[in-house]
């Protein structure tokens, strides 16, 4: 049984993210949202996966990305790939796993990244390959996520430190379990398995993804399956900027994603621009929250009086707050608490500018905008 069939059996409808077909929702996305906020939920994470090997792998990747690449097995980091003007081309998680680095990229980005990097390898001992099809990644999120994962993880305890991982077994399948940087604002883990087969308890060969998915959904504490629509609402409430909405093409200082930047490391592409903005003391714009009277469209203009001071990056009717909320990029000097105007269907709608996040959960997202 393919992973898509497993989702369909639970009532999933699908959408495309990058070049990946993933569940959009399972019929009641708001109910799934509340299940994650109050208990635990399960989502397929459609990462692209790049594997970097060779003696110079750490040096090669470290010279390109915005954060320091870990060298110790079991450790990871969140990093950005910038262009020479300091604008974000890609975000990724980089994990050190024995003699290789595993890079988790947005959907559809692994192959072009690998191809670009291969062209830039000269005398270094580096090999770059795409392994997206070799892995399945499941996200487990919610205030009871630790309890859920612990109930089905054998031979090892759940990792305590964000972006660290352990290796164990679920349903006799070898898995890697990562403690995430809490993008939903709740305790979070990612469970990784290969797409091969393992014999089940009665000796039948079954796909690893089927065994692990079943264990995470039904064994121990039940987990509610949720799709991309709920992922977007959870991360918005948690103040987590996403690549396809907020990050792509922006300077990282504007977004306040300080967990992706190491200002003390050596040079990387775009570092000069990032450092110049940092030394100036503040960027020209910032990422903030809006509490509008009505849900605006993406890219809706934000006004302070007659002056355009920003634009909406995404908006929802928040299931947790039971009111419309939005993220927006606005001029840095606009103060929190200011009553602004958003244009919705040709009408001017009042919206208060507020700090992120909108919801305080069982953990705090590592990407909540911070401006020092």
N, C-alpha and C positions, 0 to 999 in steps of 0.2 A: 504494500500500500504506500502510495506517495504521500508526502507531507500535505499537499493540497487536498488530497482526499480526506485526510484526518480532520483538517479544518472544516471541510464541507460537511462531514458527518456531524459536526457540532453546530451547523447552521450558518457557516460563514458565507458572506458575500465578499467579492474581491475587488482590489484596485491595483494600480501599478505605481510603484515607487522606484525611480530610476528605471532599471530594466527588469525589475523583479515584480512578480505577481504575488501579492500578500493579502491576508484578510483585511478588509475595510472595517467590518464589524460583524457581530454575531446576532444581529436582529434588534438588540436594545443597547446601543452604545452608552447611554446615560446610566443604565443599570450596571453595566460592566464597570463604568467609571467609579461608581459608588462602591462596588465590590472591591476594587483595588484600594480605594481610600480607607475602607473599613476592615478589610481582610487581606486577601492576596489574589493576584491575577497572573495570567500567563500570556505572553505574546511572542510570536516569531520575530526575531530581529534579522532583517534582510541585509546584513553587512556584505560588502565585498571583502575578500581576504587576500592579502599579499604576504608572501613568505620571503624573508631576506636571510640568506645564509652566507657563510664565508667569514674569514678572520677579521675583515674590515667592515662587517655589517653594522656595528654600533657607530663607528666613526662616520660611515657613509650617511646613515639616516640622521644622525645627530647634527651633521653639517647642513641639513636641509630644513628640518622642522623646528618649530618655535619653542619646544620644551626639551629638557634634558632626557635623553633616551636611557632607560634603566639597563643596567648590566647584570643585575642579580636575577637568577631564575625565580619565577613566581611574582615578579613585580611589573607594573605597567604605568603608563602615563597617558594623559590626554594632550594632544598636540595639534598644531595647525600647519598647513602648507600654504605659504604666502607667495604672491608674485613680487617682483622687484619694487612695486609701488606700495607694498605692505598690505595688499588686499587679500582676503582669504580665498584660496582656490579649493581648499579641502580641509575637513577636520577628520581626525582619526584617533583611535586608541592604539598604542604601541606596547606590546608585551614581550618581555624577555622569557623565552622558553627553551631552556637548555642551550643548544648550539644554534638557535635561530631567533629571529624576531618575527612576531605575528602582528600584522597591521590590519585593523578592522576599519574599513572605509565606508562612506555612504554607498548605497546601492548604485551599481553601474559605473563606479569610479575606479575599481581595482585594476581592470585591464588597461585603461589608458594611463594610469599612474605607473604600472609596471613597465609598460612600453616606453614611456618617457624616461624613466630612471635607467632602464637598460642602455639607452642611447648615451647616457652620461657616465657610464662605468668605463674607465680606461685601464689603469694599471692596478686598481684596487682588487682585492680578493673578495668579490661580492657576486652573489647570484640572486636573481629576483624572479619569482614565479607567482602565478595566480592560483589560489587554492579554494576559490569561492565554492565550487561544486563539491568539495571534499568535506565540508563542515555544515552542520546545522547549529544555530544559536537560538536559545530560548531565553527570554527575559522573564524573571519572576520578581514581581514588585508588590509592595503593600506592607502595612505594619506587622503582618504575620509572615513576611517572606522568609526570615531567618528560621522560624519554626517550621515552615513548609519544607524548605530545602534540607534542613537537618533531619527531617522525618524520612527522607528517601535517599539521603547520601550516605554511603557506606565507606568504612575504612578511614575516614578523615573527618575533622570538624570543619564547619563553614569558616571561610576567611573573615577576619575582623577588620582589616585595613582596606579602605577603598582602593580599587584598582590593583589589588593583589589577588592571587589565585592559588587554588589547591587542586590536586588530582585525586579522584576517587571513583566510586562506581554507583550507578543507579540502575536498578533492574538488570544487574550483571553486565551493564555496558560501561566501559571506561569513559569517564567524563572529566572535563575541566570546569571548575566552578569559580567564577570571578565575582568579587564584591564590587558592584558598580559605584559610580560617583553620583548615584541617586537622582537620575534625571527626572523621575516622577515626583520627587520630594518625599519619597518613602524608602524604607529599606529595600535594597534591590540587589539581585544577583543575575548573572548570565551563565547558563549551562550550555556547554559546548560538547558536541559529540561528532564523531565522524559519520559519514553517510554509508558505512558498510553494514554488515549484518552480524548479529549475535544470536546464539541459541537461547530461547526462552526457557522457562522453568520445566517444560516438558520436552525439551530437546528439539523444538522446531526452529529453523533459522528464520529470524524476523529482522526487518530493518531496524537499525539502532534508533533512528528518529521516531519510529513508531513506539518502541519500548520506552524511550525517555519521555516522549510526549504523554504517553498513557500514565507513566509514573507521576509526572508533574501535575497532571489534571486530576487523577482519581485516587492515587495512593496517599495514605496519611490524610492530612487536611486537604480538602478539595480546593482547587484553584480555578477561578473564573477565567475562561479564555477571553481575550480582548484584542481588538484590531487597531488599525492605524488611526481611525477617527478618535478612539479613546486615548491612544498614545499622544495625539496632538493636544487634546484637551487637558490631560494630566500634566504634560510638560509645560503647557502655557501657564496653568495654575501655579506650577512649581518655579516659574521664572527661568526655565531652561531654554535658551535660544537653540533652534535647530538649523541644520545646514541649509535646507531647502527654503526656509522662511526668513531667517534672520542673518545667518553667517555669510552666505555666498556673496562675495564681492565687497565685503565691508572690511575696514581696518579694525583689528581686534580690540584696540583701546576704546573704540566707539561702543563696542558691545560689552565691555567690562569683563571679558572672559579671562580673568587673571590666572585661573588654574591651568590655562593652556600656554602660559608665557613664562619663560625663565629669563629675567632681565640681566642675570649675571653670567649666563653662558656666552660662549664665543659667537662669532658671526653665523647667521643663517640668512637665507634669502628673505628680504623684506625687513631685516632687523634694524637697518638704519632709520627707516620711516617710523617703525614702532617705537624705537628709542627716542626719536625726536619728539613725537607726540607725548610720550611719557615725560620727558624733560620739560616740556612746555607747561605741564601741571594739570591739563585737562584737555580732552578731545573737543571737537566742535559740536558733536552730538552725543547723545546717550540713549541707551535702551531702558525704557521705563514701562510702567503699567498705566492703563486707562480704565476708568469705570464709566463707560458711556451708558446713556439711557436706552440705547438700542444697539444691537450687534452690527458694526460697520463691516464693509467689505475690505479684503486685503488691498493695500495701497491707497486706502481712503486718506485724503488730506486732513491734517490736523491744524486748526487755526487758533491763534491767540488774537482775538479781535478780528481785524482784516488781514493779519499777517499769517502766512503759512509757516508753521514752526516744526512740522514733521509729517510723518505718514505712518499708517497702521501696517504692521507686518503680518498679523493674524488676529482673529477675534473669535470668541465662542460665547454661547450662553452657558455659563459655568454651572455644572451640576453640583459642585460643592458649595458654592456661594449663592446659587439660585439667582444670579443676576448676570448681565452681560459684562465681559471683561475682554481686554485686548492688550497686546504688546504694541509699542510704537517706538520708532526712532524719532527723537525730538531734539531741538536745539538744547545744548547743555545748560544754558543760562535760565531756562524755564524752571521755576521752582516747583517742588512737590506740593500738592494741594491746590495748584492753580486750576481754575475752571476753564477748560478749553472747549473748542467746538470741533466736532467731526461731522463731515457731510455724509449723510446716509440717504440714498434714493432722492437726492436733490434737496433734502431738508437739512437744516442745521440742528445737530443734536448735542446737548451738553455732555461733557466728559471730564471727570476729575483726573488729574495726573497723580499717580501714586507710585511708590517704590515697589519693586518686586521682592519676594514672591507674593502671590495672592493667597496662598494656602500654606500654613505651617504643618508639615506632616511628621512622620516618624523619623525622617532623616532630612538633611538639607542638600539640595542640588549643588554639585561642585561648580556649575556654570552660572549660578545666580550672578547677575552683573554687580561688579564691585569697582568702585572708583576711589583710588587712594590719592 
